[in-house]
Amino acid sequence: MGEVIRRTKNGKFLGFYLRYYEAGRRKQIASKQPSAAEARRMLVQIEARIARGEAGIAEKPQPSPTLAVLIERFLGEYKRPRIKDLTRYRAFAGAALRRVLPMLGHKRADTLTTSEIGALRDALSETLSAGSVRATLAYLSSALSWAVRAGLLATNPCKGVERPESEPSLDFLSRAEVSALLAHTREHAGNAHPMIATALYTGLRKGELCGLRWRDLDLQSRRLTVARSYRTSPKSGKPRHLRLPDVLVPVLADWHERCPKTQEELVFPARLRDGSWGMQRDTSSVFGLPGLLRAAGCRVPAHPWHALRHTFASHFIMAGGNILTLQKILGHSDVKVTLIYAHLAPDFIAEEMNRLRF
């Protein structure tokens, strides 16, 4: 049975020492504990390890890695079933997390505090947009949460840090611009016209247009199934079913006769570098849309294809469309995202205020 010894020298307290037996030999070590109770607890742990046949003194825990090392491990090891394109996710995450390294990369990850994350947010906000800062903090929080699950950290210091608010971008084409674009592409860009018209009349995302197959369309019953984004599931994670607008049916029927044949029976195949037709996998490709907008006398939005989606949604609401119906059409999992279009509804607030009758 071991014991705790309180040692002094010339009346000066030196510390609590532990005396115990291991393999028939008596050992004595300095506990370096602040109290007798803590020293006794340490002695119990040592004797328990000896009873299990392990070395008496536990190995010192490995120091926590720096944030830079932790981020490198995160980018190499992190994965989730919901991430449709892991390579693309890691590229975006790496670009965002590189903004963190100059300020916090050298810090040990287990010493990071909420106040330091807040200071990082404020420093990034001086040169970056609110959206970029929010994205950076989101990726950083994901990395630290992964480290907690992996047992590398005890807590995630990003939790509780307020994120900057960003105004949603809502850049859409006017009715005159839409008419000019459709007229120009119908006359001068026959292969591009069906894809642009489908985007404007359905609000599909660019990836959903690229992944669309002829078996997802039924021109007779006017049915459209949004089953893919490129070759993965749509952003919401599940397919949605829409009715084709009447004005779009003859456009797609004509295109069906002229559409280049592909193994996947793509509705909107792209000309690839080897000259063949197939799916465009470069998510940054804009399919020449900026040039077509300029040729039609239209503005060129910062994100041209997403602006076509905004155009559909904005004009749908301005024509009196229902916000919940729009949510289903666009495939938003949360109606809060769809509500960015609500202010465009004619008499939206006035009609709601008229509901009360005292």
Secondary structure, 3 states (H helix, E strand, C coil): CCEEEEEEECCEEEEEEEEEEECCEEEEEECCCCCHHHHHHHHHHHHHHHHCCCCCCCCCCCCCCEHHHHHHHHHHHCCCCCCCCHHHHHHHHHHHHCCCHHHHCCCEHHHCCHHHHHHHHHHHHCCCCHHHHHHHHHHHHHHHHHHHHCCCCCCCCCCCCCCCCCCCCCCCCCHHHHHHHHHHHHHHCCCCHHHHHHHHHHCCCHHHHHHCEHHHEECCCCEEEECCECCECCCCCCCEEEECCHHHHHHHHHHHHHCCCCCCCECCCEECCCCCEECCCCCCCCCCHHHHHHHCCCCCCCCHHHHHHHHHHHHHHHCCCCHHHHHHHHCCCCHHHHHHHHHHCCCHHHHHHCCCCC
